[in-house]
Amino acid sequence: MNGKQRWVPRRGAATIATVFLALCATLLTGTPSPASSGPPPTALPNGAEAALAARPMEDLGRGVVAVRSGASQVLVSWRLLGLDPQGIGFNVYRSTAGGAYTRVNSAVLAGGTNYVDTTADLTRSNSYHVRPVVDGVEQAPSDAFTLTANHAQEPVVRVPLRDGGPVKFVWAGDLDGDGEYDYVLDRQTSPQTLEAYTSDGRFLWEVDLGPNSTNQDNIEPGSSTIDVGHNDGVTVYDFNSDGRAEVALRIADGVTFGDGTTWTHADDNRQFMAILDGRTGALLNWAAVPTDYLADGPMAARLGVAYLDGATPSLVAYMKNRRDDGGFNLMMTAWRWSGQNLSLQWKWLRGNQNAPDGHNTRALDVDGDGADEIAEIGFVLDGDGTLEYSMAGEGVVHGDRFHIADLDPSRPGLEGYGVQQSNPSGLLEYYYDASNGSMIWEHFGSPADVGRGMAGDVDPRFPGMEVWSFSGLYNAPSNRLTEPNTSLRPWPQLGLWWDGDLSMELLNDGKIEQWDPANPTPTGSLPRLVSTWNFGAVTAAQGGPTLVGDLLGDWREEAVYTNAAYDELIIFTTNQPSTTRLYTLAHNPAYRNAMTFKGYMQSHHPDYYLGSGMAQPPRPNIRYAG
């Protein structure tokens, strides 16, 4: 338990019960019970015994956070964990100026996992922790969060950084095993560096990416360059499920690790996949990147995580370089870290196959067998590295952005939505069955580079989610414009859950906004909830944050920026209460995978419908790692 006292349900019991109930419901009614997800478990595909295993996921703490939400109010928020028992309650305790902790709520809290404290003396420091209540018995306290005396009224947590250059991306992972997210970030200097910090801003280590990171061309970068264009070359996750996250990094000659050792190789173009100790930045082990396309130079990379067998995390790499004829080689690989060895599971070479890629990768279970597939904008690879389907035959070509989620809760399985870049057929956007790539609807017009596309529930008058680019706001299940005036659709940048309802808010160029279907207004004049620059934040790539994810508190999401001096992370976290109770999105397998991928930054989605009129999501089939 990493030295922390937390109540944890008996592992495995919930998974067995869920599967048993789902099987009974299927036999009795022919349909799966609400506690199951995907197709009935009586029709599992080959190898699906692995799909019934619980995935090891992070053993997170309560993530307690407190922000001053008013002149005399503090919003305290904490996580409901994926394996918390039904009916768990909470008590909130406060310590003022280091004094004894006293309970501030009068009755056990059984609704949303947040509480508005109106009785604190805000001229003094106040620390908050929560105690779970199970079957009427109060459990051990969580870690505490301290709000400093006379704290500013702001929806922000500030994490100090060392002085350094601009930051494009931040990754979250529990590097030290304490149950809370720590941070790894890049420095867009020349040469580039990686830095790691604990959740409270204690510096851990730096990796110097060396002379082969000075070429920062976004299409043909140097062999150790990270975070240019849609290529990152870094991700953070607990790959061997020991309770502490590692850092995966694509390296080349001249990289100096956190312990001061330097990687040397005579050929600057030769690249290697490396696993670093999350606590020290030291090299744990490495494996050579396949050399199939080495003659065309080093390969830019995009890294992330997938549970390709349904039970064990794998490192997934999208790697690309440019040929002399202007075309691109594409290699996809999967790697397994045992804790001692890094081994290549498989590689897939596109070659002359018609498999359209884009600027994002997603990894989730698209066909309901319990194991993840790897999805690009126009094709999907199965967990064994074979091509499951390509949408090239449906007329899909390259595009910038796509989403896969339960866009239509009335329809079995998941759906996808994508946009196109100058498709000769005039295809602008499309909506499809994510399990097999078959089209449900398409929109055509004059060929255009549709550079943005979004999916989320922003209009509760229509069941399911909306999707939109620049052709109007459509309800995805009905293919119907929810707003007849197409110029009144919101800007299709990013979405996040921020306020207390289930509809999605919008994150665009430093503004957290909400599209109002009852009073639609043009982009640029939407009702605004937060202007991040008012709190000292500066935007990063493409006007966005460095990271979006459920990092703190309840199921609402955080957006991470830096200040203009790049010596502080500014983490925006909601200041609005909510009665909605959902387990932390970080314990949803599809959502947590999505947090590990960058590319052109896109919104993350859980594998259940999250929006107005939603049903209670099923308990995730997970266990806690470590």
C-alpha positions in Angstrom: 0.0 0.0 0.0 3.1 2.2 -0.4 3.0 3.2 3.3 -0.5 4.7 3.0 -3.5 3.5 5.0 -6.5 3.2 2.7 -9.5 1.0 2.7 -9.5 -1.3 -0.3 -12.2 -3.8 -1.2 -11.2 -7.5 -1.5 -9.5 -7.8 -4.9 -11.2 -9.8 -7.6 -14.5 -10.2 -5.9 -16.2 -7.4 -7.8 -14.9 -8.7 -11.1 -16.2 -12.2 -10.5 -19.6 -11.0 -9.3 -19.9 -8.6 -12.3 -19.2 -11.4 -14.8 -21.5 -13.8 -13.0 -24.4 -11.4 -13.0 -23.9 -10.5 -16.6 -23.9 -14.2 -17.6 -27.1 -14.8 -15.6 -28.8 -11.8 -17.2 -27.8 -13.0 -20.6 -29.1 -16.5 -20.1 -32.4 -15.2 -18.6 -33.2 -12.3 -20.9 -30.9 -12.6 -23.9 -29.4 -9.1 -23.1 -26.5 -8.2 -20.9 -27.1 -6.7 -17.5 -26.4 -2.9 -16.9 -23.4 -4.0 -14.9 -21.7 -5.4 -18.0 -20.2 -3.6 -20.9 -19.8 -4.6 -24.5 -21.4 -7.7 -26.1 -22.8 -10.5 -23.9 -20.0 -12.5 -22.4 -21.4 -15.7 -23.8 -20.0 -14.9 -27.2 -16.3 -14.1 -26.5 -13.9 -14.2 -29.4 -10.7 -16.3 -29.5 -8.3 -15.5 -26.6 -11.0 -13.8 -24.6 -10.1 -15.6 -21.4 -7.6 -12.8 -21.0 -10.3 -10.3 -21.5 -12.0 -11.4 -18.2 -8.9 -10.7 -16.2 -8.9 -7.5 -14.2 -6.5 -4.9 -15.6 -3.9 -3.6 -13.1 -4.3 0.1 -12.8 -2.9 2.8 -10.5 -3.5 2.4 -6.8 -4.5 6.1 -6.5 -5.2 8.0 -3.3 -8.1 10.3 -2.8 -6.5 13.2 -4.6 -8.0 15.7 -2.2 -7.8 19.3 -3.5 -9.2 22.5 -2.0 -9.7 25.9 -3.8 -11.1 29.1 -2.5 -14.3 29.3 -4.5 -15.7 32.5 -3.0 -15.0 35.2 -0.5 -15.9 32.9 2.4 -16.1 29.5 0.6 -13.8 26.6 -0.1 -14.6 23.8 -2.5 -13.1 20.5 -1.3 -13.1 17.7 -3.8 -11.8 14.1 -3.8 -11.7 10.9 -5.8 -14.3 8.1 -5.8 -12.0 5.2 -6.7 -12.9 2.5 -9.3 -13.2 -0.3 -6.8 -14.9 1.7 -4.0 -17.9 -0.3 -2.7 -21.5 0.6 -3.4 -22.8 3.0 -0.8 -19.4 4.3 0.4 -19.7 7.6 2.2 -17.3 10.3 3.2 -16.6 12.7 6.1 -14.5 15.9 5.5 -12.1 17.1 8.2 -10.3 20.4 8.5 -7.3 21.5 10.5 -6.8 25.2 11.0 -3.3 26.6 11.4 -1.9 23.2 12.3 -4.5 22.4 14.9 -6.5 19.2 15.5 -8.7 17.9 12.7 -12.4 18.4 13.2 -15.3 17.2 11.0 -17.0 19.9 9.0 -20.0 18.0 7.5 -23.0 17.3 9.7 -24.0 14.0 8.0 -22.0 11.4 6.0 -21.7 12.6 2.4 -23.2 10.1 0.0 -23.6 12.2 -3.1 -21.0 14.0 -5.2 -17.5 13.7 -3.9 -17.1 17.4 -3.1 -18.1 19.7 -0.3 -18.4 23.4 0.1 -16.9 24.6 3.4 -18.4 28.0 4.5 -17.1 28.0 8.0 -13.3 28.2 7.6 -11.2 31.1 8.8 -9.5 31.9 5.5 -7.1 34.3 7.1 -5.2 31.2 8.4 -4.1 28.1 6.7 -6.5 25.2 6.4 -5.7 21.6 5.7 -8.4 19.1 4.6 -8.5 15.3 4.5 -11.4 12.9 4.0 -12.3 9.6 5.7 -14.3 7.0 3.9 -17.3 5.5 5.7 -18.1 1.9 4.9 -21.0 0.1 6.5 -21.2 2.9 9.0 -17.5 2.5 10.0 -15.2 5.4 9.4 -11.9 4.4 7.7 -8.4 5.8 7.9 -7.9 9.4 6.6 -6.6 10.3 3.2 -3.6 12.5 2.6 -4.3 16.1 3.3 -4.3 19.2 1.1 -3.4 22.6 2.5 -4.9 25.9 1.4 -2.6 28.6 2.5 -3.6 31.6 4.7 -5.3 34.5 2.8 -5.2 32.3 -0.4 -6.3 33.9 -3.6 -9.8 33.2 -4.9 -8.9 31.1 -7.9 -9.7 27.7 -9.4 -6.0 26.8 -9.5 -3.3 24.6 -7.9 0.2 26.0 -8.4 3.3 23.6 -8.6 6.7 25.3 -8.6 9.3 24.4 -11.3 12.9 25.2 -11.8 13.8 28.0 -14.2 13.9 26.7 -17.8 12.6 27.1 -21.3 9.1 26.8 -22.8 7.0 23.7 -22.1 4.9 22.0 -24.7 3.7 18.8 -22.9 3.3 17.5 -19.4 2.7 13.8 -18.5 1.2 12.5 -15.3 2.2 9.4 -13.5 2.8 8.2 -9.9 6.6 8.2 -10.1 7.2 7.7 -6.4 4.4 5.3 -5.5 2.5 7.5 -3.0 -0.8 7.2 -4.9 -0.8 10.8 -6.3 0.2 12.0 -9.7 3.6 13.4 -10.3 4.7 15.3 -13.4 7.2 14.9 -16.3 7.6 17.8 -18.7 9.7 18.8 -21.7 11.8 21.9 -22.2 11.7 23.2 -25.7 15.3 24.3 -25.6 18.2 23.3 -27.9 19.2 20.7 -26.9 15.9 19.6 -25.4 15.5 18.3 -21.9 13.0 16.3 -19.8 12.3 17.1 -16.1 10.4 15.3 -13.4 8.7 16.7 -10.3 6.6 15.3 -7.5 3.0 16.3 -7.1 4.0 19.2 -4.8 6.8 20.5 -7.0 9.9 18.8 -5.6 12.5 18.4 -8.5 13.5 14.8 -9.1 15.7 14.6 -12.2 16.6 15.9 -15.7 17.4 14.1 -18.9 19.4 16.0 -21.5 18.4 14.8 -25.0 21.7 15.8 -26.5 22.9 17.1 -29.9 20.5 14.9 -31.8 17.6 16.9 -30.4 18.7 20.2 -31.9 17.0 19.5 -35.2 13.4 20.3 -34.3 11.8 20.1 -37.7 8.2 19.0 -37.2 8.3 16.4 -40.0 11.9 15.2 -40.2 13.3 15.9 -36.7 16.6 14.7 -35.1 16.9 11.1 -33.8 16.3 12.1 -30.2 14.0 15.1 -30.7 10.8 15.1 -28.8 7.5 17.0 -28.9 7.5 18.5 -32.4 4.6 18.4 -34.7 2.4 15.5 -33.9 5.4 13.5 -32.6 6.3 13.2 -28.9 8.6 10.3 -28.3 7.8 10.2 -24.6 5.1 8.7 -22.3 4.7 7.9 -18.6 3.0 4.8 -17.1 3.5 2.0 -14.7 4.4 -0.6 -17.3 5.2 -3.5 -15.0 2.4 -2.8 -12.5 4.7 -2.5 -9.5 3.0 0.6 -8.2 5.5 3.2 -9.6 5.4 4.7 -13.1 8.3 4.5 -15.5 9.2 6.9 -18.3 9.3 5.5 -21.8 11.6 7.5 -24.1 12.9 7.1 -27.7 16.6 7.8 -27.5 19.7 8.1 -29.8 23.4 9.0 -29.4 24.2 11.7 -26.9 21.2 11.4 -24.5 22.3 11.9 -20.8 20.1 10.3 -18.3 19.1 11.4 -14.8 22.0 9.7 -13.1 24.6 11.4 -15.4 25.3 8.5 -17.7 25.3 9.1 -21.5 24.1 6.9 -24.3 26.6 6.5 -27.0 26.3 5.0 -30.5 28.4 5.7 -33.6 25.4 6.1 -35.9 23.4 9.3 -35.1 20.4 7.8 -36.9 20.2 4.6 -34.9 17.4 4.8 -32.3 16.4 2.8 -29.3 13.4 2.5 -27.0 14.4 3.1 -23.4 12.7 2.7 -20.0 13.7 5.1 -17.3 13.3 4.9 -13.6 10.5 7.4 -12.7 12.2 8.3 -9.4 15.7 8.9 -10.7 15.6 9.2 -14.5 18.2 6.5 -14.8 18.2 4.1 -17.7 16.7 0.7 -16.6 17.0 -1.1 -19.9 16.5 -0.6 -23.7 15.8 -2.3 -27.0 16.7 -1.4 -30.5 14.1 0.2 -32.8 13.7 -2.0 -35.9 15.8 -0.7 -38.8 13.3 -1.5 -41.7 13.2 2.2 -42.7 16.6 3.3 -41.4 17.8 4.2 -44.9 15.4 7.1 -45.0 16.7 8.5 -41.7 15.6 8.5 -38.1 11.9 8.0 -37.2 9.8 10.5 -35.4 7.7 8.8 -32.7 4.4 9.0 -30.9 4.1 6.8 -27.7 1.3 5.6 -25.6 -0.2 2.7 -23.6 -2.5 -0.1 -24.5 -3.6 -3.4 -22.8 -3.3 -5.5 -25.9 -4.1 -8.7 -24.2 -6.6 -7.1 -21.9 -4.5 -7.7 -18.8 -1.0 -6.2 -19.2 0.1 -2.7 -20.3 2.2 -2.4 -23.4 4.1 0.5 -24.8 2.8 1.4 -28.2 4.9 3.3 -30.7 3.8 5.1 -33.9 7.0 5.8 -35.9 7.3 7.6 -39.1 10.0 9.0 -41.5 9.9 10.6 -44.9 11.1 9.1 -48.2 13.0 10.9 -50.9 9.8 10.8 -53.0 7.9 12.8 -50.4 5.9 9.9 -49.1 6.1 8.5 -45.6 7.1 5.2 -44.1 4.9 4.1 -41.1 5.9 1.5 -38.5 3.8 0.6 -35.5 5.3 -1.4 -32.7 4.4 -2.8 -29.3 6.8 -3.4 -26.4 6.6 -5.1 -23.1 8.5 -4.0 -20.0 8.9 -6.9 -17.4 10.6 -4.8 -14.8 14.0 -6.1 -16.1 13.7 -6.4 -19.8 12.2 -4.5 -22.6 11.1 -6.7 -25.5 9.5 -6.1 -28.8 6.1 -7.8 -29.0 5.5 -7.1 -32.7 6.0 -4.6 -35.5 3.6 -3.6 -38.3 4.8 -2.0 -41.4 2.3 -0.2 -43.6 4.3 -0.7 -46.7 2.0 -0.4 -49.7 -1.2 -1.1 -47.7 -3.8 1.5 -47.9 -4.2 2.4 -44.2 -4.8 6.1 -43.7 -3.1 7.6 -40.6 -3.5 11.0 -39.0 -2.1 13.2 -36.2 -3.5 11.2 -33.2 -3.5 7.6 -31.9 -6.1 6.1 -29.6 -5.9 2.8 -27.8 -9.1 1.2 -26.5 -11.3 -1.8 -26.7 -13.3 -1.1 -29.9 -14.8 -4.5 -30.4 -15.9 -5.4 -26.9 -13.6 -8.4 -26.3 -11.9 -6.8 -23.3 -8.6 -6.2 -25.0 -7.4 -3.0 -26.5 -6.9 -2.2 -30.2 -4.8 0.6 -31.6 -6.8 3.1 -33.7 -5.7 5.6 -36.2 -8.0 7.9 -38.1 -8.4 5.4 -40.9 -7.5 2.0 -39.6 -7.3 -0.2 -36.6 -4.7 -2.7 -35.5 -5.6 -5.7 -33.4 -3.7 -6.5 -30.2 -1.5 -8.9 -32.1 -0.3 -6.3 -34.5 -2.4 -7.4 -37.5 -4.6 -5.1 -39.5 -8.2 -5.4 -38.1 -9.7 -3.1 -40.6 -8.9 -0.1 -42.9 -11.4 2.6 -43.8 -9.6 3.4 -47.1 -12.3 1.4 -48.9 -14.9 3.8 -47.4 -13.1 6.7 -48.9 -11.1 7.9 -45.8 -7.8 9.6 -46.3 -5.4 11.5 -44.0 -7.0 13.8 -41.4 -6.1 15.7 -38.4 -8.5 14.6 -35.6 -10.8 11.8 -34.7 -12.8 10.6 -31.6 -14.0 7.2 -30.5 -16.5 6.9 -27.6 -20.0 5.8 -26.8 -21.4 8.6 -28.9 -24.8 6.9 -29.1 -25.8 5.1 -25.9 -28.8 3.6 -27.5 -26.6 1.7 -30.0 -24.4 -1.2 -28.9 -20.7 -0.6 -28.8 -18.6 2.5 -29.6 -18.7 4.9 -32.5 -16.1 7.1 -34.2 -16.1 10.5 -35.7 -13.3 11.9 -37.9 -12.5 14.9 -40.1 -10.6 14.9 -43.4 -7.7 16.8 -44.9 -8.4 17.8 -48.5 -10.1 14.5 -49.4 -10.5 14.5 -53.3 -14.0 13.1 -52.9 -15.1 16.1 -50.9 -15.6 14.0 -47.7 -15.4 16.5 -44.8 -16.5 14.5 -41.8 -17.8 11.0 -41.1 -19.4 8.9 -38.3 -18.8 5.2 -38.1 -19.1 1.9 -36.2 -15.8 1.7 -34.3 -15.9 -2.1 -34.1 -15.6 -2.6 -37.9 -15.2 0.8 -39.6 -18.5 0.7 -41.4 -19.9 4.1 -42.2 -23.1 5.3 -40.5 -23.2 8.8 -42.1 -20.9 11.1 -44.1 -20.9 14.8 -45.0 -19.5 16.0 -48.3 -18.6 19.4 -49.7 -15.8 21.1 -51.7 -12.5 19.4 -50.8 -11.1 21.3 -47.8 -8.5 20.9 -45.0 -10.8 20.4 -42.0 -8.3 21.1 -39.3 -10.5 20.6 -36.2 -13.2 18.2 -35.1 -14.8 17.7 -31.7 -17.2 15.2 -30.0 -19.1 15.6 -26.7 -22.5 16.1 -25.3 -23.1 19.9 -25.5 -26.9 19.9 -26.2 -29.0 18.0 -23.6 -32.1 18.4 -25.8 -30.8 15.5 -28.0 -29.9 12.1 -26.8 -26.3 11.1 -27.2 -23.3 13.3 -28.1 -22.8 16.1 -30.6 -20.0 16.1 -33.2 -18.9 19.2 -35.1 -16.2 20.7 -37.3 -17.0 23.8 -39.3 -20.1 22.6 -41.1 -22.5 22.9 -38.1 -23.3 21.2 -34.8 -24.8 17.7 -35.4 -26.3 15.3 -33.0 -24.3 12.2 -33.8 -27.0 9.5 -33.4 -29.6 11.3 -35.5 -27.3 13.1 -38.0 -29.4 16.2 -37.3 -28.3 19.8 -36.8 -29.1 20.8 -33.3 -28.6 24.4 -34.2 -30.0 25.3 -37.7 -27.7 28.3 -38.0 -24.4 26.5 -38.8 -22.4 29.6 -38.0 -23.4 29.4 -34.3 -21.6 26.1 -33.7 -18.8 26.3 -31.1 -15.2 26.2 -32.1 -14.1 22.5 -32.4 -10.9 22.6 -30.3 -11.0 20.7 -26.9 -13.7 19.7 -24.4 -13.6 18.9 -20.7 -15.9 18.4 -17.8 -15.7 21.3 -15.5 -19.0 22.5 -13.9 -21.6 20.5 -12.0 -23.7 19.0 -14.8 -23.0 16.2 -17.2 -22.7 18.2 -20.4 -19.2 18.9 -21.7 -17.6 22.3 -21.4 -15.2 23.7 -24.1 -11.5 24.6 -23.8 -10.3 26.9 -26.5 -7.3 29.1 -26.6 -7.1 29.5 -22.8 -10.9 29.9 -22.3 -13.2 27.5 -20.5 -16.6 28.1 -22.1 -20.0 26.6 -22.3 -22.1 26.5 -25.4 -25.7 27.4 -24.5 -28.3 25.6 -26.8 -31.0 27.9 -25.5 -29.1 31.0 -26.5 -26.5 30.1 -29.1 -23.8 32.6 -29.8 -20.9 32.7 -32.3 -17.5 31.4 -31.5 -15.7 34.2 -29.6 -18.7 35.2 -27.6 -19.7 32.0 -25.7 -20.5 32.3 -22.0 -17.1 32.0 -20.3 -16.4 30.2 -17.1 -12.6 30.8 -16.8 -10.1 33.0 -18.7 -6.8 31.2 -17.9 -4.6 34.3 -18.5 -6.3 36.1 -15.6 -4.4 33.6 -13.4 -1.0 34.0 -15.2 -1.3 31.1 -17.5 0.1 31.0 -21.1 -1.0 28.6 -23.8 1.3 26.0 -25.3 1.0 24.3 -28.7 -1.9 25.3 -30.9 -3.3 27.5 -28.2 -3.8 24.6 -25.9 -2.8 23.4 -22.4 0.2 21.1 -21.8 -2.1 18.4 -20.4 -5.8 17.7 -19.8 -6.9 14.9 -17.5 -8.6 13.9 -14.3 -5.7 14.5 -12.0 -7.2 15.8 -8.8 -10.4 15.7 -6.9 -13.6 14.2 -8.3 -14.4 13.1 -11.9 -14.1 16.6 -13.3 -11.0 17.3 -15.4 -8.0 19.5 -14.9 -6.2 21.6 -17.5 -2.4 22.2 -17.0 -0.6 25.3 -18.2 2.6 27.1 -17.2 3.2 30.7 -16.4 5.0 33.1 -18.7 8.3 32.5 -16.9 8.0 28.7 -17.2 8.8 28.3 -13.5 5.3 27.2 -12.4 2.7 24.7 -13.4 -0.8 26.3 -13.2 -3.3 23.4 -12.8 -6.9 24.6 -13.3 -9.3 22.5 -11.2 -13.0 23.2 -10.9 -14.4 25.6 -8.3 -18.0 24.5 -8.8 -19.8 21.8 -6.7 -21.6 18.9 -8.3 -24.1 16.4 -7.0 -23.0 13.8 -9.6 -21.1 10.9 -8.3 -18.7 9.0 -10.7 -15.6 7.1 -10.1 -12.4 8.9 -11.1 -12.0 8.9 -14.9 -8.4 7.8 -14.4 -9.7 4.4 -13.4 -11.5 4.0 -16.7 -9.3 2.0 -19.0 -10.1 3.9 -22.2 -9.7 7.3 -20.6 -6.4 6.4 -18.8 -4.9 5.1 -22.0 -5.9 8.3 -23.8 -4.0 10.4 -21.1 -0.8 8.7 -22.3 -1.0 9.8 -25.9 -0.2 13.3 -27.3 -0.1 14.0 -31.0 -2.4 16.9 -31.8 -3.9 17.2 -28.4 -7.5 15.8 -28.3 -10.1 15.3 -25.6 -10.2 12.0 -23.8 -13.3 9.8 -23.5 -14.3 7.0 -21.2 -15.6 3.8 -22.7 -19.1 4.5 -21.4 -21.5 7.4 -22.4 -20.8 10.4 -20.2 -23.4 13.1 -20.8 -27.0 14.2 -20.1 -29.3 11.4 -19.4 -26.5 8.9 -18.8 -27.0 5.6 -17.0 -24.8 4.7 -14.0 -21.6 3.4 -15.6 -20.5 -0.2 -14.9 -17.8 -0.9 -12.4 -14.5 -1.0 -14.2 -12.9 -4.4 -14.5 -9.6 -3.4 -12.9 -7.4 -4.2 -9.9 -4.9 -2.0 -8.2 -1.3 -2.4 -9.2 1.6 -2.8 -6.7 
